[in-house]
Amino acid sequence: MTTTAVHPVDERLPTPRLAALGLQHVLVMYAGAVAVPLIVGRALKLSPEQVAMLISADLFACGLVTLIQSLGFTKYFGIKLPVMMGVTFAAVGPMVAMANAQSGVEGARAIFGAIIGAGVVSVLIAPLMSRMLRFFPPVVTGTIIAIIGISLMRVGVGWAMGGPAFLAQNVDVPKLVEMTKLIEPALAAPVATGAAAPVVRLPGPIPMTDNPAYAALDNMAVAAAVLIFILLLVKYTKGFLANISVLLGIVAGCIVAAALGKMHFDKVDKAHWFDVVTPFAFGMPTFDPVMVLTMTLVMIVVMIESTGMFLALSDITGKKIGQKELAAGLRTDGLGTVIGGVFNTFPYTSFSQNVGLVGVTGVRSRYVCVAGGIIMLVLGMLPKMAAFVESIPVFVLGGAGLVMFGMVAATGIRILSTVDYKHNRNNLYIVALSIGFGLIPLVAPRWTQHMAHSLHPLLESGILLTAVAAVALNIFFNGARADEGAAIEAAKAAEAH
């Protein structure tokens, strides 16, 4: 009598070990998972309670989509490999641009509508995307990941300073009142019938005063302490502790901030212990075609990155996957994005640091990620946890953000280091021009002011500009030669992303 051997990917481990290894995966991805709702929620100027709701929804959807991806749902959804799903950083730039154009609940509904629309399109084009890897060689993916990190560094620095750069100064109202008194006679002068109203100007620039809360030295000291603590963990610890150094750094920063009286727990006390995440909590989404197109372009980049991740994971686990399995995994990226929009959260992709963890631990069972997904589901239904995360002072997050977002940029640079520049100088031009296009919205944020307003979300994202430029320039210089091996190596190098 013979028994069929079970592949290590399909091995069901004992429940206690599954729970412990699943928790390990959750802790590795947790800091990155909650960063996006914090960034977008604050860009939308939502209330602390609403931002906490975004965090709960994010954790819940992370768990749900992870279950679909690793466990499988019919033959059309799920790669059935050890994959943890989380919100992609690639979508942050476009979503912040959308939030800047329209804030509050209306802005949130527009973003969720764009996400749902892009998710539906992604499900439909998943089989096609599984064949497009040749358009995204390492020179393209490395450049895109590098600009994602560079774009996000602005957020990390803003957190360390206590807010965005525009908060550095406030209008000096008493001086402005004095200046307006000087022009009152001109304002009060009668205007002849039919004559144009006189142009009245202030006798100087609008007076500003420094904001004492911005870049306060004590707050920056806490951010620096968080950064130093993370660096010490990275240098002097190994394995699991090193992998969760960012999360431990945030916890240490919270302890310091609470001891200094800079972190308060009133909102945590008021939050419920248990609550169910409800769909469309902000109302029915609104669908803007340009915003849907913008998010669809983001999802194309995300799915190509996922393709590389799946191929790398197949190589690591020793379980071969074909076109059908790739399409099922990419459909789940799309389905997860639809679920994200329905449950008031964002687009989803495979978290590469968890792919790296599979290689480090050698545990290849997909049921470990199933356990991690269940843990994320439970965390999403604990509002006190979300309220605690929302209560973390931004300067504490700043120290961690510099590491987290800087590592994304460094990952892109690491992938670009594998590119052949010696025998193909054209790759230099692809990288140089693509990064240049991506920096336009960072150095000239109002460069679209004379263009149609509907195009702003598309053109104000450096990540999208880089992606379009890199793909177009690569096709122009290099054509569309397939190199699956290079894509797998690039995905392995991206484990910090």
C-alpha positions as CSV (number, residue, x, y, z in Angstrom):
1,M,0.0,0.0,0.0
2,T,1.4,3.4,-1.0
3,T,0.5,6.8,0.2
4,T,0.8,10.0,-1.8
5,A,3.4,12.3,-0.4
6,V,2.1,15.7,0.6
7,H,4.1,18.7,-0.7
8,P,5.5,20.9,2.1
9,V,3.3,23.8,0.8
10,D,0.2,21.7,1.5
11,E,1.4,20.3,4.8
12,R,-0.9,20.9,7.8
13,L,1.3,21.6,10.9
14,P,0.1,21.1,14.5
15,T,-2.3,23.9,15.6
16,P,0.0,25.4,18.3
17,R,2.9,25.7,15.8
18,L,0.6,27.1,13.1
19,A,-0.6,29.8,15.5
20,A,2.9,30.7,16.6
21,L,4.3,30.9,13.0
22,G,1.2,32.7,11.8
23,L,1.6,35.3,14.6
24,Q,5.2,35.7,13.4
25,H,4.1,36.5,9.9
26,V,1.6,39.1,11.3
27,L,4.2,40.8,13.4
28,V,6.6,41.1,10.5
29,M,4.0,42.9,8.3
30,Y,2.0,44.8,11.0
31,A,3.9,48.1,10.9
32,G,3.7,48.2,7.1
33,A,0.0,47.2,7.1
34,V,-1.2,50.0,9.4
35,A,1.0,52.7,7.8
36,V,-1.2,53.2,4.7
37,P,-4.5,53.9,6.5
38,L,-2.7,56.3,8.8
39,I,-1.2,58.2,5.8
40,V,-4.4,58.3,3.7
41,G,-6.8,58.9,6.6
42,R,-4.8,61.9,7.8
43,A,-4.4,63.2,4.2
44,L,-8.2,63.0,3.9
45,K,-8.5,65.0,7.2
46,L,-10.7,62.4,8.8
47,S,-11.5,62.4,12.5
48,P,-9.4,60.1,14.8
49,E,-12.4,57.8,15.1
50,Q,-12.7,57.5,11.3
51,V,-8.9,56.9,11.0
52,A,-9.2,54.1,13.6
53,M,-12.1,52.6,11.5
54,L,-9.8,52.6,8.5
55,I,-7.1,50.7,10.5
56,S,-9.7,48.1,11.7
57,A,-11.0,47.7,8.1
58,D,-7.5,47.3,6.8
59,L,-6.5,44.6,9.2
60,F,-9.8,42.8,8.6
61,A,-9.5,42.9,4.8
62,C,-5.8,41.9,5.1
63,G,-7.0,38.7,6.9
64,L,-9.8,38.0,4.5
65,V,-7.8,38.4,1.3
66,T,-4.9,36.4,2.8
67,L,-7.3,33.5,3.4
68,I,-8.5,33.7,-0.2
69,Q,-5.0,33.8,-1.6
70,S,-3.3,31.1,0.5
71,L,-6.3,28.8,1.1
72,G,-7.9,29.2,-2.3
73,F,-11.5,30.1,-3.3
74,T,-12.7,28.0,-6.3
75,K,-10.3,27.3,-9.1
76,Y,-10.3,31.0,-10.2
77,F,-9.0,32.7,-7.0
78,G,-5.9,32.0,-4.9
79,I,-2.3,31.1,-5.7
80,K,-2.4,28.5,-2.8
81,L,1.1,29.4,-1.7
82,P,2.3,30.8,1.7
83,V,1.3,34.5,0.9
84,M,0.4,37.3,3.3
85,M,-1.6,40.1,1.6
86,G,-1.3,43.7,2.7
87,V,-2.0,47.2,1.4
88,T,0.4,48.2,-1.3
89,F,2.6,51.3,-0.9
90,A,2.4,51.8,-4.7
91,A,-1.2,53.2,-4.3
92,V,-0.3,55.8,-1.6
93,G,0.9,58.6,-3.9
94,P,-2.2,58.5,-6.1
95,M,-4.6,58.2,-3.1
96,V,-2.9,61.2,-1.3
97,A,-3.2,63.2,-4.5
98,M,-6.9,62.3,-4.6
99,A,-7.3,63.2,-0.9
100,N,-5.6,66.6,-1.6
101,A,-8.1,67.3,-4.4
102,Q,-11.1,66.3,-2.2
103,S,-10.9,65.6,1.5
104,G,-13.3,64.4,4.1
105,V,-16.0,61.7,3.7
106,E,-16.7,62.7,0.1
107,G,-13.0,62.3,-0.8
108,A,-13.0,58.9,0.9
109,R,-16.0,57.7,-1.1
110,A,-14.3,58.8,-4.3
111,I,-11.1,56.9,-3.4
112,F,-13.1,53.8,-2.5
113,G,-15.0,54.0,-5.8
114,A,-11.8,54.3,-7.7
115,I,-10.4,51.2,-5.8
116,I,-13.5,49.1,-6.5
117,G,-13.5,50.1,-10.2
118,A,-9.8,49.3,-10.5
119,G,-10.3,46.0,-8.7
120,V,-13.0,44.9,-11.1
121,V,-10.8,45.7,-14.1
122,S,-7.9,43.9,-12.5
123,V,-10.0,40.7,-12.1
124,L,-10.9,40.9,-15.8
125,I,-7.4,41.5,-17.1
126,A,-5.5,39.1,-14.7
127,P,-5.0,36.4,-17.3
128,L,-3.5,39.0,-19.7
129,M,-1.3,40.4,-16.9
130,S,0.2,37.0,-16.2
131,R,1.7,37.1,-19.7
132,M,3.1,40.7,-19.4
133,L,6.1,40.0,-17.2
134,R,8.5,40.7,-20.1
135,F,7.5,44.4,-20.1
136,F,8.7,44.8,-16.5
137,P,12.3,43.6,-16.3
138,P,14.4,44.6,-13.2
139,V,15.3,48.0,-14.7
140,V,11.6,48.9,-14.7
141,T,10.5,47.3,-11.4
142,G,13.6,48.5,-9.5
143,T,13.0,52.1,-10.7
144,I,9.4,52.0,-9.7
145,I,10.1,50.6,-6.2
146,A,12.9,53.2,-5.7
147,I,10.5,56.1,-6.5
148,I,7.8,54.6,-4.3
149,G,10.3,54.8,-1.4
150,I,11.5,58.3,-2.3
151,S,7.9,59.6,-2.5
152,L,7.1,58.1,0.8
153,M,10.1,59.5,2.5
154,R,8.3,62.9,2.4
155,V,5.6,61.3,4.6
156,G,8.2,59.9,7.0
157,V,10.0,63.2,7.4
158,G,6.7,64.9,7.9
159,W,5.8,62.5,10.7
160,A,9.1,63.2,12.4
161,M,8.5,67.0,12.2
162,G,5.0,66.7,13.5
163,G,3.1,67.2,10.3
164,P,3.4,68.3,6.6
165,A,5.7,71.1,5.6
166,F,3.0,73.7,5.3
167,L,2.4,73.5,9.1
168,A,5.8,75.0,9.7
169,Q,4.3,78.5,9.9
170,N,1.0,80.1,10.7
171,V,-0.5,83.4,9.5
172,D,0.4,86.3,12.0
173,V,-3.2,87.5,12.4
174,P,-2.5,90.6,14.5
175,K,0.1,91.9,12.0
176,L,-2.2,91.1,9.1
177,V,-5.0,93.1,10.8
178,E,-2.5,96.0,11.1
179,M,-1.6,95.8,7.4
180,T,-5.3,95.8,6.3
181,K,-5.9,99.0,8.3
182,L,-3.3,100.7,6.1
183,I,-5.4,100.0,3.0
184,E,-8.8,100.6,4.5
185,P,-9.1,104.1,2.8
186,A,-8.5,102.6,-0.6
187,L,-11.1,99.9,0.1
188,A,-13.6,102.5,1.3
189,A,-13.1,104.8,-1.7
190,P,-16.2,105.0,-3.9
191,V,-16.0,103.6,-7.4
192,A,-17.3,105.6,-10.3
193,T,-20.2,104.0,-12.3
194,G,-18.8,101.8,-15.0
195,A,-15.3,102.1,-13.8
196,A,-13.2,99.1,-12.9
197,A,-12.6,98.5,-9.2
198,P,-9.1,99.6,-8.2
199,V,-6.5,96.9,-7.5
200,V,-5.6,97.1,-3.8
201,R,-2.5,95.3,-2.6
202,L,-1.1,94.6,0.9
203,P,2.0,96.7,1.6
204,G,4.1,93.6,1.8
205,P,3.9,89.8,2.0
206,I,1.4,88.1,4.3
207,P,3.1,88.0,7.7
208,M,3.9,84.6,9.0
209,T,5.0,83.3,12.4
210,D,6.8,80.0,13.2
211,N,4.6,77.2,14.5
212,P,6.1,76.1,17.9
213,A,4.7,72.6,17.5
214,Y,6.4,72.0,14.2
215,A,9.9,70.4,14.4
216,A,9.8,70.7,18.2
217,L,13.2,69.5,19.5
218,D,11.7,67.2,22.2
219,N,9.5,65.5,19.6
220,M,12.4,65.1,17.1
221,A,14.4,63.6,20.0
222,V,11.8,60.9,20.5
223,A,11.8,60.2,16.7
224,A,15.6,60.0,16.8
225,A,15.4,57.6,19.8
226,V,13.0,55.3,17.9
227,L,15.3,55.3,14.9
228,I,18.4,54.5,17.1
229,F,16.5,51.7,18.9
230,I,15.6,50.2,15.5
231,L,19.2,50.4,14.3
232,L,20.4,48.8,17.5
233,L,18.0,45.9,17.1
234,V,19.0,45.4,13.5
235,K,22.7,45.4,14.4
236,Y,22.7,43.3,17.6
237,T,19.7,40.9,17.1
238,K,19.1,38.2,14.5
239,G,16.2,36.3,12.9
240,F,12.7,37.1,14.2
241,L,13.6,40.1,16.5
242,A,15.5,41.8,13.6
243,N,12.5,41.2,11.3
244,I,10.1,43.0,13.7
245,S,12.6,45.8,14.6
246,V,10.4,48.5,13.2
247,L,7.4,47.3,15.2
248,L,9.4,47.0,18.4
249,G,10.8,50.5,17.7
250,I,7.3,51.9,17.6
251,V,6.4,50.2,20.8
252,A,9.5,51.6,22.5
253,G,8.6,55.1,21.2
254,C,5.1,54.8,22.6
255,I,6.5,54.0,26.0
256,V,8.8,57.0,25.9
257,A,6.0,59.3,24.6
258,A,3.6,58.1,27.3
259,A,6.2,58.6,30.0
260,L,6.7,62.2,28.8
261,G,2.9,62.8,28.8
262,K,2.8,63.1,25.0
263,M,0.6,60.0,24.3
264,H,-2.9,59.8,25.6
265,F,-5.3,56.9,25.8
266,D,-8.7,58.6,26.1
267,K,-9.8,57.3,22.7
268,V,-8.6,53.8,23.5
269,D,-10.7,53.8,26.7
270,K,-13.8,54.8,24.8
271,A,-13.3,52.3,22.0
272,H,-15.3,49.0,22.1
273,W,-13.5,45.7,22.7
274,F,-15.2,44.1,19.8
275,D,-17.0,45.3,16.7
276,V,-17.8,44.1,13.2
277,V,-16.3,45.8,10.2
278,T,-19.2,47.0,8.0
279,P,-19.2,47.6,4.3
280,F,-19.6,51.1,2.9
281,A,-19.3,52.7,6.4
282,F,-18.6,56.1,4.7
283,G,-21.6,55.8,2.3
284,M,-21.9,54.5,-1.2
285,P,-18.7,55.0,-3.3
286,T,-18.6,57.5,-6.1
287,F,-17.0,56.6,-9.4
288,D,-14.8,59.0,-11.4
289,P,-13.5,57.6,-14.6
290,V,-10.1,59.3,-14.4
291,M,-9.6,58.2,-10.8
292,V,-10.6,54.6,-11.7
293,L,-8.0,54.8,-14.6
294,T,-5.4,56.1,-12.2
295,M,-5.9,53.2,-9.7
296,T,-6.1,50.7,-12.6
297,L,-2.6,51.8,-13.7
298,V,-1.4,51.3,-10.1
299,M,-2.9,47.8,-10.1
300,I,-1.1,46.9,-13.3
301,V,2.2,47.8,-11.6
302,V,1.1,45.9,-8.5
303,M,0.1,42.8,-10.4
304,I,3.4,42.7,-12.3
305,E,5.2,43.0,-9.0
306,S,3.0,40.2,-7.6
307,T,3.9,38.0,-10.7
308,G,7.5,38.3,-9.8
309,M,6.7,37.5,-6.1
310,F,4.8,34.4,-7.0
311,L,7.5,33.1,-9.3
312,A,10.1,33.8,-6.6
313,L,7.9,32.0,-4.0
314,S,7.5,29.1,-6.4
315,D,11.2,28.9,-6.6
316,I,11.7,29.1,-2.8
317,T,9.0,26.5,-1.9
318,G,9.8,24.1,-4.8
319,K,6.2,24.1,-6.0
320,K,5.9,24.8,-9.7
321,I,3.1,27.1,-10.9
322,G,1.9,27.6,-14.4
323,Q,-0.1,30.3,-16.2
324,K,-3.4,29.1,-14.7
325,E,-2.1,29.4,-11.1
326,L,-0.5,32.8,-11.8
327,A,-3.8,34.1,-13.2
328,A,-5.6,32.8,-10.1
329,G,-3.2,34.7,-7.9
330,L,-3.5,37.9,-9.9
331,R,-7.3,37.6,-9.9
332,T,-7.1,37.6,-6.1
333,D,-5.1,40.9,-6.2
334,G,-8.1,42.3,-8.1
335,L,-10.7,40.6,-5.9
336,G,-8.8,41.8,-2.8
337,T,-8.9,45.3,-4.1
338,V,-12.6,45.1,-4.6
339,I,-13.0,43.8,-1.1
340,G,-10.8,46.6,0.1
341,G,-13.0,49.3,-1.5
342,V,-16.2,47.6,-0.2
343,F,-14.8,47.4,3.4
344,N,-13.5,51.0,3.4
345,T,-9.8,50.2,2.8
346,F,-7.3,50.0,0.0
347,P,-5.6,47.9,-2.8
348,Y,-3.9,44.7,-1.8
349,T,-0.8,42.8,-2.9
350,S,1.5,40.1,-1.5
351,F,3.8,41.4,1.2
352,S,7.4,40.7,0.0
353,Q,8.9,40.8,3.5
354,N,6.7,37.8,4.3
355,V,8.0,36.1,1.2
356,G,11.5,36.7,2.6
357,L,10.4,35.2,5.9
358,V,9.4,32.0,4.2
359,G,13.0,31.7,2.8
360,V,14.5,32.6,6.2
361,T,12.4,30.1,8.3
362,G,12.3,27.3,5.7
363,V,8.6,26.8,6.7
364,R,6.8,26.4,3.4
365,S,3.3,25.4,4.5
366,R,0.6,27.8,3.2
367,Y,-1.5,27.0,6.3
368,V,0.9,29.1,8.3
369,C,-0.4,32.1,6.3
370,V,-4.0,30.8,6.7
371,A,-3.4,31.1,10.5
372,G,-1.9,34.6,10.0
373,G,-5.0,35.6,8.0
374,I,-7.3,34.4,10.8
375,I,-5.2,36.4,13.4
376,M,-5.5,39.5,11.1
377,L,-9.3,39.0,10.9
378,V,-9.6,38.9,14.7
379,L,-7.3,42.0,15.1
380,G,-9.6,43.8,12.6
381,M,-12.6,43.3,14.9
382,L,-10.8,44.8,18.0
383,P,-11.5,48.5,17.8
384,K,-9.3,49.1,20.9
385,M,-6.3,47.9,18.9
386,A,-7.1,50.3,16.0
387,A,-7.7,53.2,18.5
388,F,-4.3,52.5,20.1
389,V,-2.5,52.6,16.7
390,E,-4.3,55.9,15.8
391,S,-3.3,57.4,19.1
392,I,0.4,56.9,18.4
393,P,2.0,60.4,18.0
394,V,3.2,61.1,14.5
395,F,6.7,61.9,15.7
396,V,7.0,58.3,17.1
397,L,5.9,57.0,13.7
398,G,8.5,59.4,12.1
399,G,11.5,57.5,13.4
400,A,10.0,54.2,12.2
401,G,8.8,55.8,8.9
402,L,12.4,56.9,7.9
403,V,13.5,53.2,8.2
404,M,10.4,51.7,6.7
405,F,10.1,53.9,3.6
406,G,13.9,54.3,3.2
407,M,14.1,50.5,3.0
408,V,11.6,50.5,0.2
409,A,13.8,53.0,-1.7
410,A,16.9,50.9,-0.9
411,T,15.2,47.8,-2.2
412,G,14.6,49.5,-5.5
413,I,18.3,50.5,-5.6
414,R,19.3,46.9,-4.8
415,I,17.2,45.6,-7.7
416,L,18.7,48.2,-10.0
417,S,22.2,47.0,-8.9
418,T,21.5,43.7,-10.8
419,V,20.8,45.6,-14.0
420,D,23.5,45.4,-16.8
421,Y,24.7,49.0,-17.5
422,K,28.1,48.0,-18.9
423,H,26.9,46.3,-22.0
424,N,23.6,48.2,-22.3
425,R,24.1,51.9,-21.6
426,N,20.5,52.5,-22.6
427,N,19.4,51.2,-19.1
428,L,21.1,54.3,-17.6
429,Y,18.7,56.5,-19.6
430,I,15.7,54.5,-18.6
431,V,16.5,54.9,-14.9
432,A,17.6,58.5,-15.1
433,L,14.6,59.8,-17.0
434,S,12.0,57.7,-15.2
435,I,13.2,58.9,-11.8
436,G,13.3,62.5,-13.2
437,F,9.6,62.2,-14.2
438,G,8.8,60.7,-10.8
439,L,10.3,63.6,-9.0
440,I,8.3,66.3,-10.9
441,P,5.3,66.3,-8.4
442,L,7.7,66.3,-5.5
443,V,9.8,69.4,-6.5
444,A,7.0,71.2,-8.5
445,P,3.7,70.2,-6.8
446,R,1.7,72.7,-8.7
447,W,3.0,71.8,-12.2
448,T,-0.5,70.7,-13.3
449,Q,-2.2,74.0,-12.4
450,H,-3.0,74.9,-16.0
451,M,-4.2,71.4,-16.9
452,A,-7.6,69.9,-16.7
453,H,-8.5,69.3,-13.0
454,S,-9.8,65.8,-13.8
455,L,-6.2,64.8,-14.8
456,H,-4.6,66.0,-11.5
457,P,-4.8,62.6,-9.6
458,L,-3.2,60.9,-12.6
459,L,-0.4,63.5,-13.1
460,E,0.3,64.4,-9.4
461,S,1.6,60.8,-8.6
462,G,5.3,60.5,-9.1
463,I,4.9,56.7,-8.9
464,L,2.5,56.5,-11.9
465,L,4.7,58.9,-13.9
466,T,7.7,56.8,-13.2
467,A,5.9,53.5,-14.1
468,V,4.6,54.9,-17.4
469,A,8.0,56.4,-18.3
470,A,10.0,53.3,-17.3
471,V,7.8,50.9,-19.3
472,A,7.7,53.2,-22.4
473,L,11.5,53.8,-22.3
474,N,12.3,50.2,-21.8
475,I,10.1,49.2,-24.8
476,F,11.8,52.0,-26.8
477,F,15.4,51.0,-26.0
478,N,15.2,47.3,-25.2
479,G,12.0,46.0,-26.8
480,A,10.0,43.4,-24.9
481,R,12.4,40.5,-24.4
482,A,11.3,37.9,-21.8
483,D,13.7,37.1,-19.0
484,E,11.8,35.2,-16.3
485,G,14.9,34.4,-14.4
486,A,15.8,38.0,-14.0
487,A,12.3,38.8,-12.8
488,I,12.5,36.0,-10.1
489,E,15.9,37.3,-8.9
490,A,14.5,40.8,-8.7
491,A,11.5,39.6,-6.7
492,K,13.8,37.8,-4.2
493,A,15.8,41.0,-3.8
494,A,12.6,42.9,-2.9
495,E,11.9,41.1,0.3
496,A,12.3,44.3,2.3
497,H,9.5,46.0,0.2
